[in-house]
């Protein structure tokens, strides 16, 4: 089991660079990589207890669904307006330098794509699309926002005027949702659901297969900002470790994968990944230029 370094360990970034230098690296990220963009995480040391809605609740109970859409109608604007932080930009730099070969994210916030990352697997989907569970039609979240606003004039303005807290899945804390009117698919009248994998729902098999292939093709796996509490992320750490590949984990708190890690670093993702990019990306770019 790798010893978890303290945040005050000045050599942590240096050892992280030492593990990754000269290797092709696959990356797995979780909510902790987006906290500096104003999006709270689920299980950080200072995070409140959160109870995300399950797939069974969403499809099986209209009251749960109404509450979800009312809160999401407010929260998704905050998600859409969020911007990449230094951690996202550092990973994009490492990809451009040819060090990071691909990225798997458990987040639905699209911030890696916004940062310019080219090869991203959005493991749990994204907030920006909505799917009909009847006819499988896809629409943009912006289109649904316009439909919900038309059905609930003034609701968003009234809720945001008092200030709201937004969870990592764009679920805003709004107390009064009883009057909120949901809308159905304009094509078939079916139930609409965010194109996001809920708790109790399986990640599409082809997406999982592509993620495993990404890890298998790499020389090492870097985990950033994930507690690895759920199996959807932990399985990639187990796969890399089984293949004998080094695993580095950067996270403020302990993770479920620490015992499998070659190196663990207890630090914020922005500072740790920024230091790695500053150290490795210029050197790789210089090496590539020398061989051009």
Backbone as CSV, one residue per row, in Angstrom:
resi,resn,N_x,N_y,N_z,CA_x,CA_y,CA_z,C_x,C_y,C_z
1,UNK,0.835,-1.191,0.000,0.000,0.000,0.000,0.871,1.242,0.000
2,UNK,0.555,2.210,-0.890,1.330,3.430,-0.966,1.012,4.337,0.214
3,UNK,2.040,4.938,0.798,1.806,5.876,1.889,1.210,7.161,1.326
4,UNK,0.183,7.686,2.012,-0.448,8.911,1.528,0.343,10.108,2.029
5,UNK,0.875,10.889,1.096,1.689,12.038,1.443,0.829,13.174,1.974
6,UNK,1.361,13.961,2.854,0.642,15.112,3.377,0.732,16.273,2.403
7,UNK,-0.176,17.246,2.558,-0.196,18.402,1.670,1.073,19.227,1.809
8,UNK,1.740,19.124,2.969,2.948,19.917,3.196,4.203,19.245,2.636
9,UNK,4.059,18.069,2.069,5.201,17.338,1.525,5.647,18.012,0.230
10,UNK,6.737,18.760,0.293,7.197,19.535,-0.856,7.678,18.662,-1.996
11,UNK,8.009,17.412,-1.710,8.546,16.531,-2.759,7.447,15.755,-3.478
12,UNK,6.179,15.958,-3.088,5.098,15.172,-3.681,5.021,15.354,-5.184
13,UNK,5.040,16.608,-5.653,4.951,16.866,-7.093,6.165,16.305,-7.817
14,UNK,7.325,16.395,-7.166,8.548,15.872,-7.784,8.463,14.358,-7.957
15,UNK,7.940,13.673,-6.940,7.808,12.221,-7.039,6.735,11.822,-8.043
16,UNK,5.698,12.654,-8.133,4.659,12.407,-9.128,5.241,12.528,-10.530
17,UNK,6.047,13.561,-10.744,6.707,13.708,-12.038,7.627,12.527,-12.321
18,UNK,8.341,12.083,-11.287,9.246,10.959,-11.470,8.527,9.689,-11.882
19,UNK,7.312,9.516,-11.396,6.545,8.327,-11.755,6.026,8.400,-13.184
20,UNK,5.681,9.618,-13.638,5.019,9.768,-14.932,5.982,10.062,-16.087
21,UNK,7.157,10.570,-15.810,8.069,10.980,-16.870,8.426,9.804,-17.779
22,UNK,8.401,10.058,-19.073,8.749,9.034,-20.052,7.656,8.022,-20.305
23,UNK,6.486,8.208,-19.690,5.388,7.258,-19.851,4.210,7.899,-20.573
24,UNK,3.448,7.070,-21.266,2.169,7.466,-21.841,1.102,7.246,-20.764
25,UNK,0.375,8.284,-20.426,-0.458,8.270,-19.231,-1.945,8.392,-19.583
26,UNK,-2.745,7.469,-19.050,-4.200,7.614,-19.081,-4.617,8.273,-17.775
27,UNK,-5.674,9.067,-17.830,-6.111,9.825,-16.658,-7.562,9.501,-16.343
28,UNK,-7.855,9.377,-15.053,-9.225,9.224,-14.568,-9.499,10.362,-13.602
29,UNK,-10.554,11.149,-13.845,-10.844,12.268,-12.960,-12.215,12.133,-12.315
30,UNK,-12.338,12.750,-11.131,-13.599,12.794,-10.404,-13.941,14.212,-10.018
31,UNK,-14.931,14.367,-9.159,-15.467,15.689,-8.831,-14.431,16.629,-8.237
32,UNK,-13.420,16.081,-7.557,-12.415,16.925,-6.930,-11.601,17.749,-7.905
33,UNK,-11.593,17.379,-9.173,-10.837,18.150,-10.158,-11.574,19.431,-10.541
34,UNK,-12.867,19.505,-10.207,-13.681,20.661,-10.609,-14.042,21.593,-9.461
35,UNK,-13.575,21.305,-8.255,-13.967,22.148,-7.124,-13.460,23.582,-7.264
36,UNK,-12.298,23.764,-7.884,-11.784,25.116,-8.064,-12.528,25.876,-9.158
37,UNK,-13.452,25.213,-9.825,-14.323,25.893,-10.793,-15.665,26.249,-10.151
38,UNK,-15.758,26.038,-8.837,-16.979,26.386,-8.131,-18.020,25.294,-8.080
39,UNK,-17.644,24.073,-8.517,-18.570,22.939,-8.485,-18.182,22.064,-7.303
40,UNK,-19.037,21.928,-6.293,-18.667,21.143,-5.114,-18.538,19.667,-5.436
41,UNK,-17.768,18.958,-4.622,-17.630,17.522,-4.843,-18.618,16.760,-3.963
42,UNK,-18.614,15.435,-4.123,-19.540,14.590,-3.370,-18.996,14.186,-2.015
43,UNK,-17.720,13.798,-1.981,-17.212,13.129,-0.780,-15.899,13.709,-0.285
44,UNK,-15.643,14.980,-0.578,-14.433,15.606,-0.074,-14.472,15.748,1.433
45,UNK,-13.309,16.015,2.058,-13.238,16.103,3.514,-14.204,17.118,4.119
46,UNK,-14.517,18.196,3.387,-15.383,19.241,3.922,-16.752,19.261,3.251
47,UNK,-17.076,18.236,2.479,-18.344,18.217,1.749,-19.489,17.771,2.656
48,UNK,-20.666,18.386,2.489,-21.831,17.916,3.249,-22.294,16.568,2.730
49,UNK,-23.094,15.872,3.534,-23.643,14.592,3.102,-24.643,14.853,1.976
50,UNK,-24.470,14.148,0.852,-25.367,14.317,-0.287,-26.019,12.983,-0.607
51,UNK,-27.265,13.059,-1.048,-27.993,11.845,-1.425,-28.515,12.022,-2.841
52,UNK,-27.696,11.683,-3.853,-28.139,11.860,-5.240,-29.346,10.974,-5.551
53,UNK,-30.175,11.450,-6.457,-31.339,10.674,-6.864,-30.909,9.424,-7.621
54,UNK,-31.610,8.333,-7.383,-31.333,7.088,-8.081,-32.194,6.989,-9.341
55,UNK,-31.776,6.111,-10.221,-32.553,5.875,-11.443,-33.949,5.366,-11.097
56,UNK,-34.033,4.490,-10.123,-35.323,3.914,-9.746,-36.270,4.982,-9.206
57,UNK,-35.759,5.921,-8.432,-36.588,7.017,-7.936,-37.074,7.897,-9.082
58,UNK,-36.171,8.194,-10.004,-36.509,9.103,-11.097,-37.622,8.536,-11.973
59,UNK,-37.486,7.289,-12.385,-38.476,6.723,-13.311,-39.724,6.227,-12.595
60,UNK,-39.622,5.965,-11.288,-40.737,5.329,-10.596,-41.624,6.236,-9.783
61,UNK,-41.240,7.504,-9.607,-42.006,8.380,-8.722,-42.076,9.790,-9.326
62,UNK,-43.268,10.214,-9.707,-43.449,11.523,-10.336,-43.051,12.657,-9.399
63,UNK,-43.234,12.474,-8.093,-42.874,13.521,-7.137,-41.361,13.719,-7.092
64,UNK,-40.601,12.618,-7.112,-39.141,12.717,-7.173,-38.719,13.412,-8.462
65,UNK,-39.369,13.034,-9.553,-39.021,13.587,-10.863,-39.311,15.094,-10.912
66,UNK,-40.456,15.496,-10.372,-40.802,16.909,-10.335,-39.777,17.694,-9.528
67,UNK,-39.414,17.162,-8.375,-38.415,17.826,-7.526,-37.084,17.941,-8.258
68,UNK,-36.698,16.856,-8.952,-35.428,16.879,-9.665,-35.412,17.967,-10.738
69,UNK,-36.445,17.994,-11.587,-36.441,18.942,-12.696,-36.531,20.388,-12.215
70,UNK,-37.254,20.618,-11.132,-37.331,21.968,-10.583,-35.953,22.442,-10.121
71,UNK,-35.262,21.577,-9.410,-33.940,21.939,-8.893,-32.904,22.000,-10.014
72,UNK,-32.997,21.069,-10.961,-32.061,21.060,-12.082,-32.266,22.257,-12.998
73,UNK,-33.514,22.732,-13.103,-33.804,23.897,-13.933,-33.021,25.113,-13.460
74,UNK,-32.761,25.162,-12.163,-31.947,26.243,-11.610,-30.460,25.899,-11.704
75,UNK,-30.127,24.680,-11.289,-28.727,24.305,-11.158,-27.966,24.178,-12.458
76,UNK,-28.644,23.820,-13.544,-27.897,23.570,-14.773,-27.290,24.846,-15.329
77,UNK,-27.905,26.000,-15.032,-27.325,27.266,-15.501,-25.956,27.489,-14.862
78,UNK,-25.837,27.153,-13.578,-24.551,27.288,-12.898,-23.528,26.340,-13.507
79,UNK,-23.956,25.114,-13.807,-23.061,24.145,-14.433,-22.620,24.636,-15.814
80,UNK,-23.559,25.139,-16.595,-23.251,25.593,-17.949,-22.313,26.796,-17.943
81,UNK,-22.413,27.606,-16.905,-21.574,28.796,-16.833,-20.217,28.571,-16.201
82,UNK,-19.949,27.368,-15.708,-18.659,27.092,-15.067,-17.544,27.059,-16.102
83,UNK,-16.346,27.355,-15.652,-15.190,27.424,-16.546,-14.053,26.545,-16.031
84,UNK,-13.213,26.038,-16.925,-12.097,25.170,-16.500,-11.169,25.894,-15.535
85,UNK,-10.593,25.148,-14.615,-9.609,25.714,-13.704,-8.212,25.220,-14.081
86,UNK,-7.242,25.510,-13.222,-5.852,25.168,-13.533,-5.641,23.662,-13.693
87,UNK,-6.431,22.848,-13.007,-6.282,21.392,-13.140,-6.687,20.928,-14.531
88,UNK,-7.826,21.407,-15.017,-8.264,21.038,-16.374,-7.265,21.519,-17.420
89,UNK,-6.784,22.735,-17.240,-5.838,23.289,-18.217,-4.513,22.533,-18.193
90,UNK,-4.083,22.115,-17.002,-2.825,21.361,-16.897,-2.931,20.022,-17.621
91,UNK,-4.044,19.327,-17.456,-4.224,18.039,-18.132,-4.287,18.226,-19.645
92,UNK,-4.917,19.316,-20.095,-4.966,19.593,-21.532,-3.559,19.876,-22.072
93,UNK,-2.745,20.581,-21.290,-1.352,20.834,-21.687,-0.573,19.525,-21.807
94,UNK,-0.782,18.639,-20.843,-0.088,17.350,-20.866,-0.535,16.505,-22.052
95,UNK,-1.792,16.636,-22.456,-2.243,15.936,-23.655,-1.581,16.514,-24.898
96,UNK,-1.545,17.832,-24.994,-0.911,18.468,-26.165,0.570,18.110,-26.253
97,UNK,1.203,17.886,-25.102,2.625,17.524,-25.079,2.847,16.050,-25.378
98,UNK,1.759,15.281,-25.523,1.891,13.868,-25.843,2.123,12.977,-24.646
99,UNK,1.939,13.513,-23.437,2.141,12.726,-22.225,0.854,12.020,-21.828
100,UNK,-0.223,12.768,-21.773,-1.545,12.186,-21.514,-2.121,11.712,-22.842
101,UNK,-2.463,10.443,-22.908,-2.966,9.879,-24.164,-4.485,9.812,-24.222
102,UNK,-5.132,9.991,-23.089,-6.586,9.964,-23.058,-7.079,10.176,-21.645
103,UNK,-8.325,10.616,-21.529,-8.865,10.956,-20.214,-10.265,10.387,-20.061
104,UNK,-10.500,9.751,-18.922,-11.816,9.241,-18.541,-12.300,10.103,-17.387
105,UNK,-13.469,10.708,-17.513,-13.967,11.518,-16.410,-15.300,10.997,-15.900
106,UNK,-15.431,11.010,-14.572,-16.693,10.667,-13.929,-17.600,11.893,-13.819
107,UNK,-17.085,13.046,-14.199,-17.838,14.295,-14.094,-18.748,14.491,-15.299
108,UNK,-19.801,15.266,-15.106,-20.747,15.547,-16.195,-20.678,17.009,-16.617
109,UNK,-19.642,17.734,-16.162,-19.608,19.192,-16.323,-18.963,19.681,-17.612
110,UNK,-18.392,18.792,-18.404,-17.780,19.130,-19.702,-16.566,20.057,-19.587
111,UNK,-16.008,20.212,-18.392,-14.919,21.174,-18.237,-13.622,20.722,-18.896
112,UNK,-13.405,19.419,-19.015,-12.207,18.963,-19.745,-12.316,19.334,-21.223
113,UNK,-13.483,19.168,-21.784,-13.692,19.542,-23.190,-13.555,21.053,-23.355
114,UNK,-14.116,21.817,-22.431,-14.002,23.268,-22.493,-12.547,23.717,-22.397
115,UNK,-11.714,22.937,-21.687,-10.300,23.280,-21.532,-9.476,22.937,-22.770
116,UNK,-10.094,22.257,-23.729,-9.390,21.924,-24.963,-8.923,20.490,-25.063
117,UNK,-9.284,19.657,-24.092,-8.927,18.238,-24.162,-9.614,17.611,-25.366
118,UNK,-8.865,16.826,-26.135,-9.411,16.258,-27.362,-9.956,14.846,-27.176
119,UNK,-9.300,14.024,-26.381,-9.723,12.630,-26.233,-10.278,12.416,-24.824
120,UNK,-11.579,12.590,-24.701,-12.251,12.488,-23.408,-13.382,11.470,-23.502
121,UNK,-13.448,10.577,-22.522,-14.596,9.686,-22.377,-15.416,10.192,-21.194
122,UNK,-16.612,10.702,-21.471,-17.514,11.178,-20.419,-18.256,9.956,-19.878
123,UNK,-17.641,9.318,-18.890,-18.111,8.015,-18.420,-19.582,8.039,-18.010
124,UNK,-19.982,9.083,-17.327,-21.352,9.175,-16.810,-22.238,10.096,-17.639
125,UNK,-21.810,10.438,-18.859,-22.590,11.330,-19.703,-22.280,12.786,-19.393
126,UNK,-23.120,13.701,-19.895,-22.937,15.123,-19.636,-24.279,15.786,-19.349
127,UNK,-24.188,16.944,-18.691,-25.395,17.688,-18.345,-26.064,18.307,-19.567
128,UNK,-25.380,18.380,-20.693,-25.819,19.210,-21.809,-26.840,18.554,-22.730
129,UNK,-27.152,17.266,-22.495,-28.137,16.582,-23.346,-29.221,15.934,-22.497
130,UNK,-30.390,15.770,-23.107,-31.532,15.132,-22.464,-32.042,14.052,-23.407
131,UNK,-32.395,12.902,-22.835,-32.854,11.768,-23.633,-34.298,11.418,-23.295
132,UNK,-35.081,11.063,-24.326,-36.431,10.559,-24.102,-36.347,9.065,-23.838
133,UNK,-36.916,8.623,-22.735,-36.887,7.199,-22.406,-37.882,6.398,-23.232
134,UNK,-38.728,7.109,-23.992,-39.679,6.422,-24.863,-39.133,6.170,-26.246
135,UNK,-38.796,7.245,-26.970,-38.354,7.110,-28.360,-36.852,7.278,-28.537
136,UNK,-36.113,7.539,-27.432,-34.654,7.685,-27.452,-34.189,8.968,-28.155
137,UNK,-35.095,9.882,-28.431,-34.700,11.153,-29.048,-33.812,11.937,-28.094
138,UNK,-32.835,12.654,-28.647,-31.943,13.493,-27.857,-32.217,14.965,-28.166
139,UNK,-32.260,15.782,-27.114,-32.364,17.222,-27.314,-31.323,17.897,-26.436
140,UNK,-30.996,19.130,-26.740,-30.029,19.850,-25.929,-30.689,20.305,-24.631
141,UNK,-29.877,20.445,-23.599,-30.415,20.919,-22.323,-30.910,22.351,-22.452
142,UNK,-30.312,23.126,-23.343,-30.775,24.492,-23.564,-32.193,24.501,-24.134
143,UNK,-32.469,23.590,-25.053,-33.818,23.497,-25.611,-34.829,23.165,-24.521
144,UNK,-34.479,22.212,-23.659,-35.387,21.867,-22.567,-35.546,23.036,-21.603
145,UNK,-34.464,23.773,-21.362,-34.551,24.929,-20.471,-35.587,25.928,-20.977
146,UNK,-35.605,26.134,-22.281,-36.574,27.061,-22.866,-37.996,26.537,-22.686
147,UNK,-38.170,25.228,-22.840,-39.498,24.637,-22.663,-39.952,24.716,-21.210
148,UNK,-39.034,24.447,-20.282,-39.380,24.512,-18.866,-39.658,25.946,-18.423
149,UNK,-38.923,26.887,-18.970,-39.161,28.287,-18.618,-40.530,28.739,-19.105
150,UNK,-40.904,28.285,-20.301,-42.226,28.634,-20.831,-43.342,28.036,-19.973
151,UNK,-43.088,26.835,-19.429,-44.092,26.181,-18.591,-44.104,26.710,-17.161
152,UNK,-42.998,27.367,-16.750,-42.869,27.862,-15.375,-42.316,29.284,-15.373
153,UNK,-43.048,30.227,-15.948,-42.521,31.602,-16.054,-42.219,32.196,-14.679
154,UNK,-41.001,32.743,-14.583,-40.600,33.400,-13.347,-40.027,32.488,-12.279
155,UNK,-40.122,31.165,-12.449,-39.654,30.245,-11.406,-38.149,30.383,-11.182
156,UNK,-37.387,30.392,-12.260,-35.931,30.458,-12.138,-35.493,31.774,-11.515
157,UNK,-36.104,32.875,-11.955,-35.727,34.182,-11.417,-36.047,34.280,-9.934
158,UNK,-37.171,33.736,-9.530,-37.575,33.784,-8.130,-36.639,32.962,-7.255
159,UNK,-36.251,31.777,-7.729,-35.389,30.899,-6.944,-33.977,31.454,-6.822
160,UNK,-33.425,31.952,-7.909,-32.044,32.432,-7.891,-31.907,33.764,-7.167
161,UNK,-32.998,34.491,-7.026,-32.939,35.780,-6.341,-32.543,35.617,-4.885
162,UNK,-32.857,34.477,-4.287,-32.535,34.227,-2.880,-31.204,33.515,-2.711
163,UNK,-30.552,33.133,-3.810,-29.283,32.422,-3.745,-29.489,30.939,-3.501
164,UNK,-28.784,30.108,-4.262,-28.946,28.665,-4.133,-27.585,27.992,-4.128
165,UNK,-27.525,26.828,-3.498,-26.338,25.981,-3.538,-26.556,24.940,-4.623
166,UNK,-25.526,24.677,-5.404,-25.634,23.724,-6.506,-24.700,22.555,-6.261
167,UNK,-25.238,21.326,-6.393,-24.465,20.100,-6.200,-23.723,19.747,-7.488
168,UNK,-22.816,18.750,-7.454,-22.012,18.405,-8.631,-22.817,17.939,-9.839
169,UNK,-24.045,17.459,-9.629,-24.863,17.000,-10.748,-25.877,18.044,-11.191
170,UNK,-25.595,19.321,-10.875,-26.452,20.454,-11.242,-27.780,20.437,-10.505
171,UNK,-27.799,19.834,-9.337,-28.999,19.773,-8.506,-28.958,20.935,-7.518
172,UNK,-29.755,21.964,-7.768,-29.770,23.134,-6.896,-30.662,22.878,-5.686
173,UNK,-30.293,23.472,-4.572,-31.075,23.320,-3.354,-32.209,24.339,-3.380
174,UNK,-33.375,23.896,-3.809,-34.575,24.740,-3.882,-35.643,24.079,-3.026
175,UNK,-36.171,24.813,-2.058,-37.091,24.208,-1.088,-38.474,23.955,-1.674
176,UNK,-39.053,24.944,-2.349,-40.444,24.841,-2.808,-40.483,24.447,-4.280
177,UNK,-40.814,23.180,-4.538,-40.878,22.696,-5.919,-42.256,22.150,-6.275
178,UNK,-43.215,22.272,-5.366,-44.520,21.627,-5.546,-45.303,22.159,-6.734
179,UNK,-45.071,23.415,-7.095,-45.839,24.012,-8.187,-45.160,23.860,-9.545
180,UNK,-43.976,23.258,-9.569,-43.208,23.189,-10.817,-43.869,22.230,-11.798
181,UNK,-43.960,22.670,-13.056,-44.572,21.848,-14.100,-43.482,21.216,-14.962
182,UNK,-43.518,19.887,-15.067,-42.587,19.170,-15.941,-43.092,19.200,-17.376
183,UNK,-42.216,18.894,-18.320,-42.618,18.765,-19.723,-42.190,17.391,-20.218
184,UNK,-42.890,16.896,-21.220,-42.592,15.592,-21.808,-42.011,15.759,-23.201
185,UNK,-41.568,14.663,-23.778,-41.000,14.662,-25.120,-42.040,15.177,-26.116
186,UNK,-41.663,16.187,-26.902,-42.607,16.752,-27.870,-42.838,15.792,-29.034
187,UNK,-41.954,14.825,-29.174,-42.059,13.887,-30.290,-43.020,12.736,-29.989
188,UNK,-42.923,12.166,-28.766,-43.748,10.989,-28.465,-44.501,11.080,-27.144
189,UNK,-44.276,12.148,-26.388,-44.923,12.279,-25.089,-44.262,11.476,-23.999
190,UNK,-43.072,10.927,-24.275,-42.378,10.083,-23.314,-41.686,10.872,-22.219
191,UNK,-41.159,10.139,-21.243,-40.470,10.732,-20.098,-39.080,11.210,-20.507
192,UNK,-38.722,12.425,-20.123,-37.404,12.975,-20.406,-36.484,12.778,-19.214
193,UNK,-35.235,12.441,-19.506,-34.236,12.224,-18.465,-32.900,12.796,-18.933
194,UNK,-32.147,13.454,-18.046,-30.803,13.903,-18.441,-29.985,12.728,-18.965
195,UNK,-29.180,12.977,-19.981,-28.366,11.908,-20.560,-27.147,11.661,-19.671
196,UNK,-27.450,11.307,-18.423,-26.457,11.099,-17.373,-26.741,9.755,-16.709
197,UNK,-25.684,9.044,-16.361,-25.837,7.762,-15.673,-26.126,8.027,-14.204
198,UNK,-27.302,7.626,-13.755,-27.687,7.810,-12.364,-27.172,6.653,-11.507
199,UNK,-27.187,6.872,-10.190,-26.929,5.768,-9.276,-28.007,4.707,-9.490
200,UNK,-27.583,3.455,-9.563,-28.513,2.376,-9.850,-28.674,2.095,-11.324
201,UNK,-27.948,2.805,-12.158,-28.019,2.644,-13.610,-26.636,2.245,-14.118
202,UNK,-26.565,1.455,-15.162,-25.282,0.989,-15.684,-24.722,1.941,-16.735
203,UNK,-23.398,2.115,-16.708,-22.720,2.853,-17.775,-22.823,2.023,-19.053
204,UNK,-23.123,2.641,-20.202,-23.193,1.875,-21.456,-21.950,1.033,-21.690
205,UNK,-22.165,-0.213,-22.122,-21.066,-1.169,-22.256,-19.977,-0.686,-23.198
206,UNK,-20.369,-0.058,-24.312,-19.363,0.390,-25.274,-18.486,1.490,-24.688
207,UNK,-19.044,2.302,-23.796,-18.270,3.360,-23.147,-17.267,2.762,-22.166
208,UNK,-17.703,1.757,-21.430,-16.810,1.071,-20.491,-15.679,0.383,-21.244
209,UNK,-16.018,-0.268,-22.352,-15.007,-0.969,-23.150,-13.961,0.006,-23.681
210,UNK,-14.403,1.169,-24.149,-13.465,2.173,-24.668,-12.543,2.674,-23.563
211,UNK,-13.077,2.819,-22.348,-12.259,3.271,-21.221,-11.220,2.224,-20.842
212,UNK,-11.617,0.965,-20.806,-10.654,-0.101,-20.512,-9.550,-0.137,-21.571
213,UNK,-9.913,0.052,-22.829,-8.919,0.064,-23.903,-7.938,1.219,-23.733
214,UNK,-8.451,2.357,-23.272,-7.590,3.518,-23.047,-6.564,3.233,-21.955
215,UNK,-7.019,2.601,-20.884,-6.106,2.256,-19.790,-5.101,1.206,-20.239
216,UNK,-5.565,0.220,-20.984,-4.682,-0.858,-21.433,-3.590,-0.345,-22.372
217,UNK,-3.921,0.668,-23.181,-2.951,1.190,-24.146,-1.904,2.099,-23.507
218,UNK,-2.162,2.552,-22.281,-1.253,3.481,-21.609,-0.179,2.736,-20.818
219,UNK,0.851,3.484,-20.394,1.915,2.915,-19.563,1.635,3.111,-18.077
220,UNK,0.769,4.074,-17.754,0.475,4.381,-16.355,-0.907,5.003,-16.275
221,UNK,-1.470,4.984,-15.053,-2.779,5.594,-14.821,-2.641,6.653,-13.738
222,UNK,-3.142,7.845,-14.028,-3.177,8.943,-13.061,-4.624,9.202,-12.688
223,UNK,-4.938,9.126,-11.394,-6.275,9.417,-10.884,-6.227,10.778,-10.219
224,UNK,-7.166,11.649,-10.559,-7.179,12.999,-9.995,-8.569,13.354,-9.492
225,UNK,-8.671,13.639,-8.203,-9.904,14.167,-7.644,-11.038,13.185,-7.511
226,UNK,-10.750,11.914,-7.349,-11.804,10.913,-7.169,-11.537,10.098,-5.917
227,UNK,-12.582,9.906,-5.110,-12.461,9.049,-3.932,-12.532,7.579,-4.309
228,UNK,-12.916,7.299,-5.567,-13.021,5.931,-6.077,-13.993,5.091,-5.247
229,UNK,-14.980,5.762,-4.664,-15.945,5.063,-3.822,-16.824,4.126,-4.636
230,UNK,-17.175,4.541,-5.856,-18.050,3.711,-6.682,-17.222,2.897,-7.668
231,UNK,-17.730,1.740,-8.009,-16.983,0.800,-8.843,-16.751,1.336,-10.255
232,UNK,-17.583,2.264,-10.727,-17.431,2.754,-12.105,-16.052,3.355,-12.339
233,UNK,-15.417,3.895,-11.292,-14.061,4.402,-11.433,-13.008,3.437,-10.905
234,UNK,-13.305,2.790,-9.793,-12.334,1.902,-9.154,-11.903,0.759,-10.072
235,UNK,-12.803,0.288,-10.936,-12.459,-0.859,-11.794,-11.273,-0.563,-12.705
236,UNK,-11.079,0.705,-13.091,-9.955,1.040,-13.974,-8.645,1.037,-13.195
237,UNK,-8.696,1.427,-11.929,-7.515,1.336,-11.073,-7.138,-0.129,-10.872
238,UNK,-8.140,-0.957,-10.610,-7.873,-2.390,-10.436,-7.291,-3.005,-11.702
239,UNK,-7.797,-2.574,-12.852,-7.305,-3.112,-14.122,-5.852,-2.732,-14.353
240,UNK,-5.526,-1.454,-14.110,-4.142,-1.006,-14.307,-3.195,-1.729,-13.351
241,UNK,-3.612,-1.856,-12.091,-2.768,-2.531,-11.109,-2.562,-4.000,-11.477
242,UNK,-3.601,-4.645,-11.954,-3.509,-6.051,-12.354,-2.535,-6.231,-13.508
243,UNK,-2.451,-5.229,-14.373,-1.532,-5.285,-15.506,-0.116,-4.881,-15.119
244,UNK,0.085,-4.549,-13.854,1.416,-4.175,-13.390,1.816,-2.766,-13.743
245,UNK,0.843,-1.921,-14.068,1.138,-0.540,-14.440,1.099,0.361,-13.214
246,UNK,2.002,1.333,-13.136,1.987,2.234,-11.983,0.710,3.071,-11.957
247,UNK,0.188,3.277,-10.758,-1.016,4.076,-10.544,-0.678,5.193,-9.570
248,UNK,-0.924,6.426,-9.975,-0.730,7.582,-9.098,-2.095,8.188,-8.794
249,UNK,-2.348,8.507,-7.528,-3.630,9.082,-7.121,-3.388,10.423,-6.445
250,UNK,-4.013,11.466,-6.984,-3.974,12.804,-6.382,-5.374,13.118,-5.875
251,UNK,-5.508,13.269,-4.565,-6.822,13.540,-3.971,-6.616,14.104,-2.571
252,UNK,-7.488,14.995,-2.167,-7.312,15.620,-0.845,-7.524,14.633,0.303
253,UNK,-8.374,13.647,0.110,-8.646,12.668,1.152,-8.282,11.278,0.703
254,UNK,-8.391,10.297,1.600,-8.098,8.908,1.227,-9.085,8.398,0.194
255,UNK,-8.684,7.405,-0.566,-9.549,6.834,-1.596,-9.625,5.322,-1.425
256,UNK,-10.600,4.761,-2.073,-10.797,3.315,-2.012,-9.709,2.572,-2.791
257,UNK,-8.961,3.301,-3.615,-7.929,2.658,-4.416,-6.524,2.835,-3.886
258,UNK,-6.371,3.445,-2.700,-5.026,3.738,-2.192,-4.143,2.499,-2.073
259,UNK,-4.731,1.383,-1.664,-3.918,0.175,-1.468,-3.380,-0.385,-2.772
260,UNK,-3.946,0.044,-3.888,-3.483,-0.415,-5.196,-2.509,0.569,-5.840
261,UNK,-2.351,1.739,-5.233,-1.567,2.805,-5.853,-0.077,2.633,-5.636
262,UNK,0.673,3.064,-6.616,2.123,3.136,-6.494,2.509,4.383,-5.713
263,UNK,1.736,5.454,-5.917,1.999,6.731,-5.255,0.672,7.425,-4.998
264,UNK,0.491,7.945,-3.781,-0.682,8.754,-3.472,-0.222,10.117,-2.996
265,UNK,-0.933,11.142,-3.417,-0.588,12.514,-3.052,-1.834,13.195,-2.503
266,UNK,-1.788,13.637,-1.251,-2.909,14.341,-0.637,-2.741,15.829,-0.897
267,UNK,-3.324,16.285,-1.989,-3.181,17.684,-2.382,-4.316,18.057,-3.306
268,UNK,-4.502,19.343,-3.493,-5.487,19.806,-4.459,-5.016,19.508,-5.865
269,UNK,-5.964,19.241,-6.749,-5.601,18.866,-8.122,-4.964,20.017,-8.887
270,UNK,-5.436,21.236,-8.658,-4.924,22.370,-9.430,-3.431,22.558,-9.206
271,UNK,-3.005,22.577,-7.927,-1.590,22.808,-7.666,-0.725,21.617,-8.064
272,UNK,-1.191,20.409,-7.781,-0.381,19.224,-8.086,-0.239,19.017,-9.594
273,UNK,-1.358,19.083,-10.308,-1.302,18.862,-11.758,-0.626,20.026,-12.469
274,UNK,-0.821,21.225,-11.939,-0.133,22.381,-12.527,1.372,22.223,-12.440
275,UNK,1.868,21.738,-11.288,3.308,21.531,-11.117,3.827,20.462,-12.068
276,UNK,3.047,19.400,-12.267,3.449,18.328,-13.189,3.520,18.859,-14.618
277,UNK,2.504,19.624,-15.016,2.505,20.167,-16.380,3.664,21.129,-16.590
278,UNK,3.946,21.958,-15.589,5.066,22.899,-15.705,6.392,22.165,-15.855
279,UNK,6.512,21.015,-15.177,7.774,20.276,-15.209,7.926,19.400,-16.444
280,UNK,6.854,18.725,-16.840,6.966,17.713,-17.895,6.605,18.211,-19.293
281,UNK,5.623,19.081,-19.406,5.174,19.492,-20.742,6.247,20.238,-21.528
282,UNK,6.956,21.206,-20.940,8.011,21.880,-21.717,9.116,20.924,-22.141
283,UNK,9.479,19.987,-21.246,10.547,19.034,-21.579,10.142,18.140,-22.733
284,UNK,8.881,17.697,-22.740,8.410,16.852,-23.839,8.362,17.644,-25.156
285,UNK,7.900,18.895,-25.051,7.838,19.725,-26.252,9.241,19.960,-26.821
286,UNK,10.220,20.173,-25.941,11.598,20.366,-26.389,12.138,19.100,-27.046
287,UNK,11.820,17.953,-26.467,12.282,16.675,-27.025,11.672,16.424,-28.387
288,UNK,10.370,16.726,-28.519,9.710,16.543,-29.799,10.287,17.491,-30.850
289,UNK,10.626,18.701,-30.417,11.212,19.653,-31.365,12.586,19.233,-31.837
290,UNK,13.335,18.583,-30.945,14.687,18.146,-31.304,14.677,16.999,-32.320
291,UNK,13.584,16.227,-32.307,13.520,15.100,-33.231,12.747,15.420,-34.518
292,UNK,12.222,16.633,-34.584,11.427,17.001,-35.768,12.323,17.207,-36.981
